[in-house]
Amino acid sequence: MSNPFVQILEPLDPKQPLKKFFNLSKLEDVRYARLPFSIRVLLEAAIRNCDEFLVKKGDVENILNWKVMQHKNVEVPFKPARVILQDFTGVPAVVDFAAMRDAVKKLGGDPEKINPICPADLVIDHSIQVDFNRQPDSLQKNQDLEFERNKERFEFLKWGSRAFKNLRIIPPGSGIIHQVNLEYLARVVMDQDGYYYPDSVVGTDSHTTMIDGLGVLGWGVGGIEAEAVMLGQPISMVLPEVVGYKLVGNPQPLVTSTDIVLTITKHLRQVGVVGKFVEFFGPGVAQLSIADRATIANMCPEYGATAAYFPVDDISIGYLIQTGRDKEKVMCTKRYLEAVGMLRDFKNSSQDPDFTQVVELDLHTVVPCCSGPKRPQDKVAVSDMKKDFETCLGAKQGFKGFQIAPDRHNSVVKFNFEGRDFELAHGSVVIAAITSCTNTSNPSVMLGAGLLAKKAVEAGLTVKPYIKTSLSPGSGVVTYYLRESGVMPYLSQLGFDVVGYGCMTCIGNSGPLPESVVEAITQGDLVAVGVLSGNRNFEGRVHPNTRANYLASPPLVIAYAIAGTIRIDFEKEPLGTNASGKKIFLKDIWPTRNEIQAVERQFVIPGMFKEVYQKIETVNKSWNALEAPSDKLYTWNPKSTYIKSPPFFDGLTLALQTPKTIEDAYVLLSFGDSVTTDHISPAGNIARNSPAARYLTSRGLTPREFNSYGSRRGNDAVMARGTFANIRLVNKFIDKQGPQTIHFPSGEVLDVFDAAERYKQAGHPLIVLAGKEYGAGSSRDWAAKGPFLLGVKAVLAESYERIHRSNLVGMGVIPLQYLPGEDAGTLGLTGRERYTIIIPEKLKPQMNVQIKLDTGKTFQAIMRFDTDVELTYFHNGGILNYMIRKMAS
């Protein structure tokens, strides 16, 4: 069927009549001029895909009528231009594709129909760990060990790149997915299949939103949903509200983009933007570089929004040229955006669109700050850090408390490291990591850190040798300009050598601490500290032995490393004393904004980006040497502990199974608020006493060979055992932290996996009870796949983070939500009851369902299938089952 909007289709350049675009400015509709710029991207995609199969004309009208329809739970389809993946989420996606090919073949279909139909880029950035640091050859050693541990996974991914069209692998050692996307992969405007249209992307990582800073609409989705998008299925979404975030004023001279984003994160958490778009506007935006905007957009998941969009302006166009993009294509991009009314002038208020709500921040009010000790939204001004930490020490166990007895606040433990005596106390810094695409993508904060290091070394300051320092840039460009500007030797002198190009400490790949440090922390039950320039600091994420973790700008990471403690007031106390006895304060070595900008103008140049990225797919010799088969169907190795055919499609038939009432379910776990996907499916170390460790040991592996949960996501047997295995898990059934629960039929306290197995063997279904913000954090699909394999049929929570709810839907696990004003407390639920969830024959989005307890109590909850499409997935037992049936028939 032809597109009904052909009347606004025209060539962008008369000299190239075959290359056309939908000229939205010719809609001659006043509503278009008032739409938020982010909604205009959704509108263009709907118009371009409008053929009554993918998108209906009524969907286009609903988007165009956004101002009225935004509050009415209207379902609209969105087909993004691209998909990006990282290897922790990419490996299970390719495993699923391989298993789906097998399933389609068994059902009599063509297995090669399981293939990405849009461009998909998979960047390997999650595998490298900080095993070595403070050595000139740390980088090479870490990369060699990465290949030794992950050779089988990498061979599998290389098979995937050959077996599937449109799947490109960016080899390990290239950088972090979102920084590579920002500096290299993003187009801003697509030129494909004879059309020009806005670039847009979904990614299997929650921080995909970083690209919103360049004006490319993007957000994170679960791996399951991304797989469906790659196979041609549009995303079904509720037309979002758009919060306008107005920036005014100029930042103070000592303030960094990190301080701005931590301030915005706390502010927007208070405003409440879950499930909404945030779009930035106002004259203050013009004061921010693209790197600054990308930093703010990167932490969108931490303030809970779906997207954090900065429309394209002339600064965006300049960034494309600065990063070495083809100038002719960039000028074509600008012409297109001007033609469709999507090029923004932030100083021109007449361009300001309508928003659902407007909130404002004066950039001049932002002060240097950190966030912690356990959540990104818990901002603390640097001037208050010492007092705040000391308050947290004695406060009740919680997000801002460690419940340390007052008489132990000043405990000190002596230890020996490399022949020298040292002391550790509460607040001692043991990890200091300049890491994460959030900050390493920003030359101003990276050069600021380098200049601070230079001044610190020249002033005679050092970092204690037991502190685990590291620098893991998001791309080779960072190393290039740090080296060319002359600051790299000073960073190295303070211990901040380049240890790898990947996410590393930010995702928990921080590697081991020295044994004497761990012994001292354990002996004194100390609240040791990690300081990192990352985007998340949830409990148990960064390192098992750092109970307090603070997010900070790269210069502050170095400052706290030099100080050796978080219990310092930089305004009143010196960082240290030099050899001649002079006290050196932070203000003495902090570089000015003018100093940083002068170095950035001189050394961050287009040639660097071109040189690094023109060889990005071929520069890794170890990757090039990998052998991989090219068969279209994968040959599974039964001996593998990394790659295993998952059981999701076992017994799948073309016929649909009618969803049944869940009868007499036990509660596997009962949680409070802010249970993260790190709690549900940890990515870090596999504890030696865990069910996953016992399984790997039974397969002949030693603890040294366990690797991490993240690296094992291609093996369901490991991941099911790793579900709810976080050592900081707080289960209301148990009076201490840990991955255990009560098996109610026997009354025994067991590891969560072992309890679930007992329930499964007896044929008992399971549910999980939770509070607010269930599933916050990373977009890991195993946080839904794992509970599914444990036998969890439903989750009952007060609220959900967007991506995790979508993942539960994708696996056929029912997300239930308490009615407004109700929760486990008001309903008198203990979790020791048995629950029957009535599933009616006729279902509709967000309907109420009845829940009966074995105590006789009955109440209702909202079934959070938000769209008709999500109900279709549920009837199929999940989104992948739906896609297999679609391809097989």
C-alpha positions in Angstrom: 0.0 0.0 0.0 1.4 3.4 -0.9 2.3 6.1 1.7 -0.5 8.6 2.1 1.9 11.5 2.7 3.6 11.4 -0.8 2.5 14.9 -1.4 5.1 16.3 1.0 7.9 14.0 -0.4 10.5 16.0 -2.4 14.2 16.0 -3.2 16.6 17.9 -0.8 18.9 18.7 -3.7 17.5 19.2 -7.2 20.7 17.7 -8.6 19.9 14.4 -6.8 16.2 13.9 -7.5 16.3 10.3 -6.4 17.2 11.2 -2.8 14.1 12.5 -1.1 12.7 13.6 2.2 9.3 14.2 3.8 9.2 17.9 4.1 7.3 18.3 7.4 7.2 22.0 7.1 4.8 21.6 4.2 2.2 19.9 6.5 0.8 23.5 6.8 -0.4 22.6 10.3 0.1 25.0 13.1 0.3 22.0 15.5 3.7 21.0 14.0 5.3 24.3 14.8 4.3 23.9 18.5 5.5 20.3 18.9 8.6 19.6 21.1 11.5 18.8 18.8 11.7 15.2 20.2 8.1 14.6 19.2 8.9 15.9 15.7 11.4 13.0 15.3 8.6 10.5 16.3 6.3 12.2 13.8 8.7 12.0 10.9 9.3 8.3 11.6 5.6 7.6 11.7 5.0 9.5 8.4 7.9 7.8 6.6 6.7 4.3 7.8 3.0 5.0 7.2 1.7 2.2 4.9 -1.1 0.9 7.1 1.0 -2.2 8.0 3.7 -0.7 10.2 2.1 2.6 10.9 -1.5 3.8 10.4 -2.5 7.3 9.4 -4.4 7.6 12.7 -1.1 7.1 14.5 0.4 10.1 12.6 -2.6 12.2 13.6 -2.2 11.2 17.2 1.4 12.3 17.3 0.6 15.5 15.4 -2.1 16.1 18.0 0.4 15.5 20.8 -0.7 18.4 23.0 -4.2 16.9 23.5 -3.3 13.2 23.3 -0.2 13.1 25.6 -2.4 12.5 28.7 -4.6 9.8 27.2 -2.4 6.7 27.2 -2.4 6.7 23.4 -0.3 4.0 21.9 2.0 5.0 19.0 4.5 2.9 17.0 8.1 4.0 16.6 10.7 2.5 14.2 14.2 3.7 15.1 16.8 4.0 12.4 19.5 2.0 14.2 20.3 -0.3 17.1 23.4 -0.4 19.2 24.5 -3.1 21.6 27.4 -3.7 24.0 28.8 -7.2 24.5 27.2 -8.0 27.9 23.8 -7.5 26.3 24.9 -8.2 22.8 26.1 -11.8 23.5 22.7 -12.9 24.8 21.0 -11.2 21.9 23.1 -13.1 19.4 22.5 -16.3 21.5 18.8 -15.6 21.2 19.0 -15.0 17.4 21.0 -18.3 17.0 18.4 -20.2 19.1 15.5 -18.5 17.2 17.0 -19.7 13.9 16.9 -23.2 15.3 13.3 -22.7 16.5 12.1 -21.3 13.2 13.7 -24.2 11.3 11.9 -26.7 13.6 8.6 -25.0 12.9 9.2 -25.4 9.2 10.2 -21.8 8.4 13.3 -20.2 6.8 15.9 -19.7 9.6 17.6 -16.9 7.7 14.5 -14.7 8.2 16.0 -14.2 11.7 18.3 -11.4 10.7 18.6 -7.7 11.5 17.0 -5.5 8.9 18.3 -2.2 10.3 21.9 -1.3 11.0 23.1 -2.8 14.3 26.5 -2.0 15.8 27.8 -4.1 18.7 30.7 -2.5 20.6 32.8 -4.8 22.9 33.4 -2.7 25.9 32.2 -4.6 29.0 34.7 -7.4 29.2 37.9 -5.8 30.2 38.7 -5.5 34.0 41.2 -3.6 36.0 43.4 -6.5 36.9 46.6 -4.5 36.6 47.2 -0.9 37.3 50.0 1.5 38.2 52.3 -0.2 35.7 53.5 1.0 32.3 52.2 -2.2 30.7 48.9 -2.3 32.6 46.9 -1.7 29.3 48.5 -4.6 27.4 48.3 -7.0 30.4 44.6 -6.2 30.9 43.8 -6.6 27.2 45.7 -9.9 27.1 43.8 -11.3 30.1 40.5 -10.0 28.6 41.2 -12.2 25.5 42.3 -15.1 27.6 39.1 -15.1 29.6 36.7 -14.2 26.8 38.1 -15.9 23.7 35.1 -18.2 23.4 32.6 -15.3 23.7 34.6 -13.3 21.1 34.7 -16.2 18.7 30.9 -16.5 19.0 30.4 -12.8 18.3 32.7 -13.0 15.3 30.5 -15.9 14.1 27.5 -13.6 14.5 29.1 -10.9 12.4 29.5 -13.4 9.6 26.2 -15.2 10.0 23.9 -12.1 10.2 23.7 -9.3 7.7 23.7 -5.7 9.0 25.5 -6.7 12.3 28.8 -4.9 12.7 31.2 -5.7 15.6 33.5 -3.0 17.0 36.3 -5.0 18.5 37.5 -4.9 22.1 40.0 -2.1 22.9 38.1 0.4 20.7 36.3 2.4 23.4 32.9 2.6 25.2 29.8 2.1 23.2 28.2 5.5 23.9 31.3 7.5 23.3 32.0 5.6 20.1 28.4 6.3 19.0 28.9 10.0 19.8 32.2 10.5 18.1 31.8 8.1 15.2 28.7 6.0 14.6 25.9 8.7 14.9 24.8 10.3 11.7 22.3 12.9 13.0 20.6 12.7 9.6 20.4 9.3 7.9 20.9 9.0 4.1 19.7 5.5 3.3 17.5 3.7 0.8 16.9 7.0 -1.2 15.6 9.0 1.8 16.9 11.6 4.2 15.5 11.4 7.7 16.5 12.0 11.4 18.9 9.6 12.9 17.4 7.8 15.9 18.6 4.8 17.9 17.6 2.4 20.6 20.3 0.5 22.5 20.6 -2.5 24.8 22.2 -0.2 27.4 20.3 2.3 29.5 22.9 5.1 28.8 22.1 5.0 25.1 20.5 8.4 25.9 23.9 10.0 25.8 23.4 10.5 22.1 20.4 12.7 22.8 23.1 15.4 23.6 24.0 15.5 19.9 20.3 15.8 18.8 19.9 12.1 17.9 16.8 10.8 19.7 17.7 7.6 21.5 17.1 5.6 24.6 17.8 2.3 26.2 15.6 -0.8 25.7 15.8 -4.3 27.0 17.8 -6.8 24.9 14.5 -8.6 24.2 12.8 -5.5 22.7 16.0 -4.6 20.8 16.0 -8.0 19.1 12.4 -7.5 18.0 13.4 -4.0 16.6 16.3 -5.5 14.7 13.8 -8.0 13.2 11.6 -5.2 11.9 9.1 -4.8 14.8 8.3 -1.2 15.7 8.5 -0.2 19.3 5.0 0.2 20.8 5.0 3.1 23.2 2.6 5.3 25.0 2.8 8.9 23.5 5.1 10.5 26.2 4.7 13.7 28.1 7.6 16.1 27.5 9.1 18.1 30.3 10.8 21.2 29.1 14.0 21.8 31.2 15.0 25.5 30.8 18.6 26.3 31.3 19.5 29.9 32.0 22.7 31.7 33.2 26.3 30.8 33.0 28.2 28.2 35.1 30.6 29.5 37.7 34.3 29.2 36.8 35.1 26.2 39.1 32.0 24.2 38.0 32.3 21.2 35.7 29.7 19.4 33.5 29.7 16.6 36.1 28.5 19.1 38.8 25.7 20.2 36.4 24.5 16.7 35.7 24.5 15.6 39.3 22.5 18.7 40.2 20.0 18.0 37.4 19.8 14.4 38.4 18.7 15.3 41.9 16.3 18.0 40.7 14.6 15.8 38.1 14.2 12.9 40.6 12.3 15.3 42.8 10.2 16.6 39.9 9.4 13.0 38.8 10.0 12.2 35.1 9.8 8.4 34.9 8.3 7.4 31.5 8.6 11.0 30.2 10.8 12.7 27.7 12.9 15.7 29.0 13.8 18.3 26.4 16.3 21.0 27.1 15.9 24.6 26.0 16.7 28.1 27.0 19.7 30.4 26.5 21.8 28.4 29.0 21.9 25.5 26.5 24.0 27.6 24.1 26.6 27.9 26.9 27.1 24.1 26.9 29.4 22.2 24.5 28.2 18.9 22.9 30.3 17.0 25.4 28.6 18.9 28.3 25.2 18.1 26.8 26.1 14.5 26.3 27.2 14.2 29.9 23.8 15.5 31.0 21.9 13.2 28.5 24.0 10.2 29.6 22.6 10.2 33.1 19.0 10.3 31.9 18.4 6.8 33.4 19.6 8.1 36.8 16.9 10.8 36.8 14.4 8.3 35.4 13.3 9.8 32.1 13.0 7.9 28.8 15.0 10.4 26.8 16.9 13.6 27.6 16.9 15.5 24.3 18.9 18.4 23.1 17.7 19.5 19.6 20.4 20.0 17.0 21.8 23.5 16.7 24.9 25.1 15.1 27.1 23.9 18.0 26.0 20.3 17.1 26.9 20.9 13.5 30.3 22.3 14.6 30.9 19.1 16.7 30.3 16.9 13.6 33.1 18.8 11.8 35.4 18.8 14.9 35.1 15.0 15.2 36.1 14.5 11.6 32.8 13.8 9.9 32.6 14.4 6.1 32.0 18.2 5.6 29.8 17.7 2.6 27.6 15.3 4.5 27.5 17.7 7.4 26.3 20.5 5.3 23.6 18.3 3.8 22.6 17.4 7.3 22.2 21.1 8.1 20.2 21.8 5.0 17.8 18.9 5.8 17.2 20.1 9.4 16.6 23.7 8.2 14.1 22.5 5.6 12.0 20.5 8.1 12.2 23.0 11.0 14.4 20.9 13.2 17.5 23.2 13.5 17.3 25.0 16.9 18.4 28.4 18.0 18.4 28.2 21.8 18.6 32.0 22.1 15.5 32.5 20.0 12.5 32.0 22.4 10.0 32.2 19.6 11.2 28.7 18.7 10.3 27.4 22.1 7.6 24.7 21.7 4.8 23.6 23.9 5.7 21.3 26.8 3.7 19.3 29.3 5.5 21.1 32.1 8.5 23.5 32.4 11.1 23.5 35.1 14.1 25.7 35.3 17.7 25.7 36.4 20.0 28.7 36.7 23.4 27.3 35.8 25.0 30.0 38.0 23.6 28.3 41.1 25.4 25.0 40.5 28.3 24.3 42.9 31.0 21.6 42.8 29.4 18.4 44.1 29.5 14.6 44.3 26.8 12.0 44.6 26.6 9.2 47.1 27.3 7.1 49.0 24.8 4.6 47.5 22.7 6.4 44.8 23.4 8.8 41.9 20.5 11.2 42.9 21.9 11.8 46.4 23.9 14.9 45.6 26.3 16.4 48.2 28.1 19.7 47.8 31.9 19.2 48.0 31.9 21.7 50.9 29.5 19.4 52.8 31.1 16.0 51.9 33.0 15.5 55.2 30.1 16.4 57.4 27.6 14.4 55.2 29.8 11.2 55.3 30.2 11.4 59.1 26.4 11.7 59.4 25.9 8.7 57.2 28.3 6.6 59.3 26.0 6.7 62.3 22.7 6.9 60.5 20.3 4.0 60.3 21.1 1.4 57.6 19.7 2.7 54.3 20.6 4.9 51.3 22.2 7.5 53.5 23.3 5.3 56.4 25.7 2.6 57.6 24.7 2.2 61.2 28.2 2.2 62.6 28.2 2.5 66.4 29.4 6.0 67.6 32.4 4.6 69.6 33.7 3.1 66.3 33.5 6.2 64.1 37.2 6.9 64.5 38.4 3.3 64.3 41.8 2.9 62.7 43.4 -0.3 61.3 47.1 -0.5 60.7 48.4 -2.6 57.8 51.5 -3.2 55.7 51.7 -2.7 51.9 54.8 -3.4 49.9 57.0 -3.1 53.0 55.5 0.1 54.3 53.1 0.8 57.2 49.7 2.5 56.5 46.4 3.1 58.3 42.8 2.7 57.1 39.8 4.3 58.7 36.1 4.9 57.9 36.1 7.1 54.8 39.5 6.0 53.5 39.7 6.0 49.7 40.8 2.6 48.3 39.5 3.0 44.7 39.9 6.2 42.6 38.8 5.6 39.0 38.6 8.0 36.1 36.2 5.9 34.1 32.9 5.9 32.1 31.7 7.5 28.9 29.8 9.9 31.2 32.9 11.9 31.7 35.8 10.6 29.6 33.8 11.8 26.5 34.3 15.4 27.7 37.7 16.9 26.9 37.1 19.8 29.3 36.9 17.6 32.4 39.6 15.2 31.1 42.1 18.0 30.4 41.0 19.6 33.7 42.1 16.4 35.4 45.3 16.3 33.5 46.2 19.9 34.3 45.3 19.3 38.0 47.6 16.3 38.0 50.4 18.4 36.5 50.1 21.0 39.2 49.8 18.4 41.9 53.0 16.7 40.9 54.8 20.0 40.5 53.6 20.9 44.0 55.1 17.7 45.4 51.9 15.8 46.0 51.5 12.0 45.7 48.8 9.3 45.9 49.3 6.5 48.5 50.4 3.4 46.7 47.7 1.1 48.0 44.9 3.1 46.5 43.7 1.4 43.3 43.9 4.2 40.7 43.0 3.8 37.1 42.2 5.7 33.9 39.9 3.9 31.4 39.1 6.3 28.5 36.0 5.9 26.3 38.0 6.1 23.1 41.5 6.3 21.8 41.0 10.0 21.0 41.2 10.8 24.8 44.6 9.2 25.1 45.7 11.0 22.0 44.9 14.5 23.3 46.1 13.8 26.8 49.4 12.7 25.4 49.7 15.5 22.8 48.9 18.1 25.4 51.6 16.9 27.7 49.6 15.9 30.8 49.8 12.1 30.4 53.1 11.7 32.3 51.7 13.6 35.3 48.6 11.4 35.4 50.8 8.4 35.3 53.0 9.7 38.2 49.8 9.9 40.3 48.9 6.3 39.3 46.3 7.2 36.7 47.8 5.1 33.8 45.6 4.0 31.0 44.4 0.5 32.0 42.0 -0.2 29.2 39.4 1.1 26.8 36.0 0.1 28.2 33.5 0.6 31.0 35.7 -1.1 33.7 35.2 0.2 37.2 31.9 2.0 36.3 30.2 -1.4 35.8 32.0 -3.2 38.6 35.0 -4.5 36.6 37.3 -2.9 39.1 39.4 -6.0 39.6 40.8 -7.1 43.0 42.1 -4.9 45.8 45.4 -5.7 47.5 44.9 -8.5 50.0 46.3 -6.5 52.9 43.8 -3.7 52.1 40.9 -6.2 52.0 42.1 -7.7 55.3 42.2 -4.3 57.0 38.7 -3.3 55.8 37.3 -6.7 57.0 39.2 -6.6 60.3 37.9 -3.1 61.2 34.5 -3.6 59.5 35.4 -0.3 57.8 33.3 1.8 55.4 35.9 2.1 52.7 35.3 4.4 49.8 35.4 4.3 46.0 35.5 7.6 44.1 34.7 7.3 40.4 33.8 9.5 37.5 31.0 7.1 36.5 27.2 7.3 36.5 26.1 4.6 39.0 27.1 3.8 42.6 24.5 1.3 43.8 25.5 -0.9 46.6 27.7 -3.9 45.6 28.2 -2.5 42.1 31.6 -0.9 42.2 33.4 -3.4 44.5 32.4 -5.8 47.3 34.7 -4.0 49.7 33.7 -0.4 49.1 30.5 0.2 51.0 30.5 3.9 50.1 30.9 5.0 46.5 30.8 8.6 45.3 30.4 9.9 41.7 32.6 12.9 41.0 34.3 14.8 38.2 37.7 13.5 37.0 39.5 16.4 38.7 37.8 15.6 42.0 38.6 11.9 41.6 42.3 12.8 41.6 41.8 15.3 44.5 40.2 12.7 46.7 42.9 10.1 45.7 45.6 12.6 46.8 43.8 13.3 50.1 43.3 9.5 50.7 40.0 10.1 52.4 36.5 11.5 51.9 36.6 13.0 55.3 38.2 16.2 54.3 37.0 19.8 54.0 38.9 21.1 51.0 38.3 24.7 51.9 39.9 24.4 55.4 42.2 21.4 55.1 45.2 20.8 52.9 45.4 18.0 50.3 48.8 17.2 51.7 52.2 18.6 52.5 55.1 18.7 50.1 58.7 17.7 50.8 59.6 21.2 52.2 56.6 21.1 54.6 54.4 23.5 52.8 50.6 22.8 53.0 49.0 22.4 49.5 45.3 23.2 49.2 43.0 22.1 46.4 42.5 25.8 45.4 46.3 25.9 44.8 46.2 23.3 42.0 42.7 23.6 40.5 43.0 24.7 36.9 40.9 27.7 35.7 38.3 27.4 32.9 40.4 29.6 30.7 43.4 27.3 31.1 41.4 24.3 30.2 39.7 25.9 27.2 43.1 27.1 25.8 44.5 23.6 25.9 41.3 22.1 24.4 41.3 24.5 21.5 44.9 23.6 20.7 44.9 19.9 21.0 41.3 18.5 20.4 41.3 18.6 16.6 39.5 16.7 13.8 42.6 14.9 12.6 42.7 12.9 15.9 39.2 11.6 15.4 39.9 10.6 11.8 43.1 8.9 12.6 41.6 6.8 15.5 38.3 5.9 13.8 39.5 5.1 10.3 41.2 1.9 11.7 38.8 1.1 14.5 37.6 -2.2 13.0 41.0 -3.5 12.1 43.5 -2.2 14.7 43.0 -5.1 17.2 45.4 -7.8 16.1 44.1 -10.4 18.6 40.6 -9.9 17.2 41.8 -10.2 13.6 43.5 -13.5 14.5 40.3 -15.1 15.9 38.9 -18.0 13.9 35.1 -18.3 13.6 32.8 -20.5 11.5 30.6 -18.9 8.9 27.6 -21.4 9.0 24.2 -19.8 9.1 23.1 -22.1 12.0 25.3 -22.1 15.1 26.8 -25.4 16.2 26.4 -25.5 20.0 29.2 -26.9 22.1 27.7 -28.9 25.0 31.0 -28.5 27.0 30.9 -24.7 26.8 30.3 -22.7 30.0 30.0 -19.4 28.1 27.6 -20.1 25.2 24.6 -22.4 25.6 21.3 -22.8 23.7 18.7 -21.2 26.0 15.5 -23.1 27.0 13.2 -20.2 26.2 11.8 -21.8 23.0 11.7 -25.5 24.1 8.4 -27.0 23.1 7.2 -23.9 21.2 4.4 -24.5 18.8 2.6 -22.3 16.3 -0.6 -22.5 18.3 -1.1 -20.0 21.1 -1.6 -21.1 24.7 -4.4 -19.3 26.6 -2.9 -17.4 29.6 -4.0 -19.1 32.8 -4.7 -17.9 36.3 -1.7 -18.1 38.6 -2.8 -20.3 41.5 -1.5 -20.4 45.1 1.9 -18.8 44.3 4.5 -18.5 47.0 6.5 -15.3 47.4 10.1 -15.9 46.6 11.4 -12.6 47.8 9.9 -9.4 49.5 11.7 -6.1 48.8 11.5 -2.5 49.7 12.2 0.5 47.4 14.8 1.0 44.7 15.7 -2.6 44.0 18.0 -2.3 41.0 18.7 -4.6 38.1 22.2 -5.0 39.8 20.4 -6.5 42.7 18.3 -8.8 40.5 21.1 -9.8 38.0 24.6 -8.7 39.1 27.2 -8.2 36.5 30.3 -8.4 38.7 32.3 -11.1 40.4 30.9 -14.6 41.0 31.2 -15.3 44.8 33.0 -18.5 45.5 30.2 -19.8 47.8 27.3 -19.1 45.3 25.2 -21.5 43.3 26.8 -20.2 40.1 30.3 -21.0 41.6 29.1 -24.5 42.5 27.9 -25.0 39.0 31.1 -23.8 37.4 33.2 -25.9 39.8 31.1 -29.0 38.8 32.1 -28.2 35.2 35.8 -28.3 36.1 36.6 -24.6 36.4 38.7 -23.0 39.2 37.7 -19.7 40.8 40.3 -17.9 38.7 38.4 -19.0 35.6 34.9 -17.9 36.8 35.2 -14.5 35.2 32.1 -12.3 35.9 28.3 -12.8 35.7 28.3 -10.2 32.9 30.6 -12.3 30.8 28.5 -15.4 31.4 25.2 -14.0 30.0 25.4 -16.4 27.0 24.8 -19.3 29.4 21.4 -19.6 31.1 22.6 -22.2 33.6 25.0 -19.6 35.1 22.6 -16.7 34.8 19.7 -18.5 36.5 21.9 -19.3 39.4 23.2 -15.7 39.4 19.6 -14.2 39.7 19.1 -12.3 42.9 22.8 -13.3 43.8 23.9 -9.7 44.8 25.7 -9.8 48.1 24.0 -6.5 49.1 20.4 -7.9 48.5 18.0 -6.9 51.2 15.1 -9.4 51.5 12.5 -8.6 54.2 12.3 -12.3 55.0 15.9 -12.3 56.2 17.4 -10.2 58.9 20.7 -9.6 57.1 22.0 -8.6 53.7 22.7 -11.5 51.3 21.3 -13.5 48.4 19.1 -15.8 50.5 15.4 -16.4 51.2 13.1 -18.6 53.2 11.6 -21.8 51.5 8.3 -21.6 53.3 7.1 -25.2 52.9 10.2 -26.4 54.9 11.1 -23.2 56.8 14.7 -23.5 55.6 16.9 -20.5 54.7 18.4 -21.2 51.3 20.2 -19.5 48.5 17.6 -17.9 46.3 18.3 -20.3 43.4 18.1 -23.3 45.6 14.8 -22.2 47.1 13.4 -21.6 43.6 14.4 -25.0 42.5 12.6 -26.6 45.4 9.5 -24.7 44.5 9.8 -25.6 40.8 10.2 -29.3 41.6 7.1 -29.3 43.7 5.2 -27.4 40.9 4.6 -24.2 42.9 4.5 -20.9 40.9 6.3 -17.9 42.4 5.9 -14.1 42.6 8.1 -11.3 43.9 6.9 -8.4 46.1 8.6 -5.0 45.8 8.3 -1.3 46.6 8.9 1.8 44.4 11.3 2.0 41.4 11.6 -1.8 41.0 14.2 -2.5 38.3 16.1 0.8 38.4 19.4 0.9 36.7 20.9 -1.0 33.8 18.8 -2.2 30.9 19.8 -5.8 31.4 17.4 -8.3 30.0 18.7 -11.0 32.4 17.0 -9.2 35.2 13.8 -10.5 33.5 15.1 -13.7 31.9 16.6 -14.9 35.3 13.3 -14.6 37.3 11.5 -16.2 34.4 13.8 -19.2 34.6 13.4 -19.4 38.4 9.6 -19.8 37.9 8.6 -16.2 38.8 5.2 -15.6 37.1 4.5 -12.1 38.3 6.0 -9.2 40.2 3.8 -7.0 42.4 5.4 -3.6 43.0 4.5 0.0 43.8 6.2 1.3 40.6 8.6 0.2 37.9 11.5 1.7 36.1 10.5 1.9 32.4 13.1 -0.5 30.8 12.7 -3.3 33.4 8.9 -3.3 33.1 9.3 -3.7 29.3 11.7 -6.5 29.8 9.3 -8.4 32.1 6.6 -8.0 29.4 9.1 -9.3 26.9 9.6 -12.5 28.9 5.9 -13.0 29.6 6.3 -12.2 33.4 3.3 -10.1 34.5 4.2 -6.7 36.0 1.5 -5.9 38.6 1.2 -2.6 40.3 -0.6 -1.7 43.5 -3.6 0.7 43.2 -2.8 4.3 44.0 -2.5 4.8 47.8 -2.0 1.1 48.4 1.1 -1.0 49.1 2.1 -4.1 51.0 1.9 -2.1 54.3 -1.5 -0.7 53.8 -2.9 -4.0 52.6 -1.3 -5.9 55.5 0.8 -8.2 53.3 3.6 -10.1 54.9 4.7 -12.1 51.9 4.1 -15.4 53.8 0.7 -15.7 52.2 -0.1 -17.7 49.0 -1.4 -15.6 46.1 -3.9 -16.5 43.4 -3.9 -13.9 40.5 -7.1 -14.1 38.4 -6.3 -13.7 34.7 -9.6 -13.1 32.8 -10.2 -14.3 29.3 -10.5 -10.8 27.8 -7.6 -8.6 28.6 -7.1 -4.9 28.0 -4.2 -2.5 28.7 -3.7 -1.4 32.3 -6.8 -3.3 33.5 -7.3 -4.2 37.2 -7.1 -7.8 38.1 -8.2 -9.6 41.3 -5.7 -11.2 43.7 -6.9 -13.7 46.3 -4.8 -14.8 49.3 -5.0 -18.1 51.2 -5.9 -16.0 54.2 -9.2 -15.1 52.6 -8.2 -11.5 51.8 -8.9 -10.1 48.3 -7.6 -7.0 46.6 -6.9 -5.6 43.2 -3.8 -4.5 41.3 -3.1 -2.9 37.9 -1.8 -5.3 35.2 0.9 -3.2 33.6 0.6 -4.3 30.0 0.4 -0.7 28.8 -0.5 -1.3 25.1 -2.4 -3.8 23.0 0.8 -4.8 21.4 2.2 -5.8 24.9 -0.9 -7.9 25.4 -0.2 -9.6 22.1 3.3 -10.4 23.4 1.8 -11.8 26.6 -0.6 -14.1 24.8 2.4 -15.4 22.9 4.4 -16.0 26.1 6.8 -13.2 25.3 8.0 -11.0 22.5 10.6 -13.5 21.1 8.0 -16.3 20.9 5.8 -13.8 19.0 8.6 -13.1 16.5 9.4 -16.8 16.0 5.7 -17.5 15.2 5.6 -14.5 12.9 8.7 -15.6 11.0 7.8 -19.3 10.9 4.3 -18.6 9.5 
